[in-house]
């Protein structure tokens, strides 16, 4: 089943057509910068442009960087405050005319790794961390999703959310070298270990592509894998979520 998967991030909105049965990307990934300000109206227009780029007419899977319950955003994360309380599913349906399956971006990325990637077959608690503008987290226990666990929002050493101190945006804004940033990220992993006692970490998002530059600073004694789909996990997972929706309607 060929379905459009979209991943909405703080700096970019990207998508492609995915074979949801195999996880294969069938077209070149298309990325549009997240508009500024990233209001609901502006982001919805950008998503419409992305849909039109692929000349797509079907159910769309979409990962969103907020806590998401039944298509409604309960927080605003790293995007505009107006997203809090917005029914994202209804907004995108009105803007594009298409049905959307909306989930938290890290949760939806976890579907890709659970079905085709590094989380497949793993038992216990698996924590998938997507390192981008902020830090998203998808938590699975014995293969079942525990939704909307925002570990990046835990308070860090400066009493602000960890993702403001450890996200890739913080690295860029503060001009940190990768090893220096790696020490911060390891501190974050140690905090998760003390709080949740996971059995496995899987790293995805843009910063996972640079793992070789900071791996020597990662000393937490929990097994770590790199996501099979890296920065495309959200897109593939979104297509899988859309496939589940389509099959449920038959």
N, C-alpha and C positions, 0 to 999 in steps of 0.2 A: 504494500500500500504506500503510494507516494504522497507524502504530506509535508506541509510547510512548518518548520520549526523556527521559532524566533526567541532570541535571548536579549532581554532588555537590561542594559547596564548603566552605570552612572556616567560613563564616557562614550559609550557606543551602543547602537541597536543593530544586531546582526541576525541574519537568517539564511536559510537555504532549503531546498527540497531534499527530503531524506527518504530513503527506503526504510520505512519504520519496522520492517520485518528483519532486516539485517543490520541496520545502523549505518549503512553506507550513505555518504553525501553524494547526491546525484547531480548537483549543479555547483558552480563556484560560489563560495560564501560571499554574501553582499553585506557591507557594513555602512551604516549612516551614523554620523556623530549624534549623540544625544543632544537635542536642542537645548538652548539656554535662553530663558528659563525653562526647566523641564516640567512645565505644567501639564496637567492631564490633556488639555486641548492640543498642545504642541507635540507631545509624545504620540498621541493618537494619530495626528496627521502624518508623523514620521513613519509610524507602523503601516498606515495606509499606503504610503509611498513604497515601502518595502514589499507589501503584498502586490502592488501593481507592477513592481520591477520584475516579479516572477510570473506575472499574468496568471495569478493563482485564484482558483474558485473552489474552495472546499473548507473543511474544518482546519483551524490553525491551532497549533500548540504554542504556548508562550510562557516563558519563565520570567518572573518579575521580582525585582530586588527588595521586596517588602514581605511582611507577614500577610499571608493571603488565606482567607476563609470563604469558601463558596463564591469565589470570584470577586470578593470585596477586599480592598487593601486596608488593613488595620493600622499600619504604620506608614512612614514615608522614607525610611532608610536614608540612602544617599541621593535621593531625588527631591523634587519640590514638595513642600509641606502640604500642598493642596491634595496630594494623593491620599492622605489619611482619610478614611471613610468613603473613598470613591469606589463605586461598583465598576471595576475595570472591565469585567466581561460585558456588561451592558454598554459601556462607553465604546468599546472597540466594535461591538456588533452594530451600533448606531453609525459609527464612522466608516466602517468597511462593508457592512452588509453581510459579514461572515460570522459563523459561530466560532468562539474561542474557548479553549481549555486553558485556564489561567492557574498557575501554581507559583509558589516561592521558587526563585531561580536555582538555589542550591539543592532544594528537594528534587526539582525536576531534572537537574544534572545527575543526581544520584540514580535516577531510573536508567540512564544510559550505562553507567558503570555497573549497576546491578544486573542488567540484562546481558550486556555484551562485554563488559570491561573488568576492571580490577576487583570490584565488589562481588562478582558472580561466585556463588557457592560459599562465601565467607560466613562464618557463624559468629555469634556474639554481637557486640556493638561496633559498628563500622561508622566512622566519622569522615565524611567527605567535605573538604574545605576548598572553596573556590576563592582564589586570591586575585582580586581585581581592584577596582576603586576602593572597595571595602573588603570585608571577608564574609562570605556566605558559608553556611554549614548545613549539610544534609545528614541526618542521622538515621541509620537503619539498624534494627535489632533482629537477628536471625532472618534477614531478608525482608522485613516489614518496615515501612516508613514510619518514623515518629516525626510528624510534620511540625514545621515552623519553630525549630530549635535554633535560635539566632545566637550562636556562640560569639560572633563578632561584636555583639552588643553587651557582652559581659564587661564589667568595669575593669579597666587596666590600671597600671601603676600611677597614672595621673588622675584617677577617679573619673575618667571619660571612657566611652566604649573602646574596647581594644582595637577595633578596626580603624579608629582615628590615629592610632599609634603604630599599628602593625600592617595596615593595608598598603597596597602598592602606591596609592595616592600619597600617603604619608612619606613613603620612601622617596618619591619624586619631589614632593614639595620641600622636604628637608634635605634633599640632595645627599641621601645616605648611599654609601657604597653597599654592594650586595652583602659582603660579609658582616658589616655592621647591622644591616637590616635583618640578616639571618639570625643574629643573636636575639633580636627582639622577637622574631617569629618563634624561635625555640622557647623563649620565655612564655609565649602564648600557649604553645603546645603543652608545656609543663603545667600550666594553669588548668588546661582542659583535662589533663591526666589526673590531677589532684581532685578535680570536681566531678568528673564523669567516669573515670577508669575505662576508657575505650579499649577495644582489642586491636584496632587497626585504624591508621590514618590513611586517607587517600587525598592527594593534593592535585587540584585542578586550577583552572583560571589562568590568566596571562602570565603571572609570576612563576607558575609551575614550569614554564618553558625554560626558565633560567636556573633551575634547581642546581645544576652543576656549580654555579657561582656562589652558592651559600650552603651547600650540603654539609660542608665540614663544620659548620656552626650548629647543626641540628644533632643534638645529643640525647633527646628524650628517648627513653627505652621502651617505646611502643613501635611495632613494625610500621613502616611507611612505604607506600607505593605511589607512583605517579599515575594519574588518571589516564586511561587508554586514549580518551578523546580530548584530553587537555582542555584547551579553550573552546572546543566545539561540543563539550559534554552537554551544555545547556540546550543547544540546538537539537541534538540527537534525542535528548530526554524529552524535549517538548513534543517532538514528533511521536515518540512512544506514548506520551500522555494523550495526544490526539487520537492515536490508533485505539487506545483503550476506550475512549469516549465513543468513537464510531462503532466499535464492536458491541458496546453496551446498548446501542440504539437499534441493533438489528434484531 
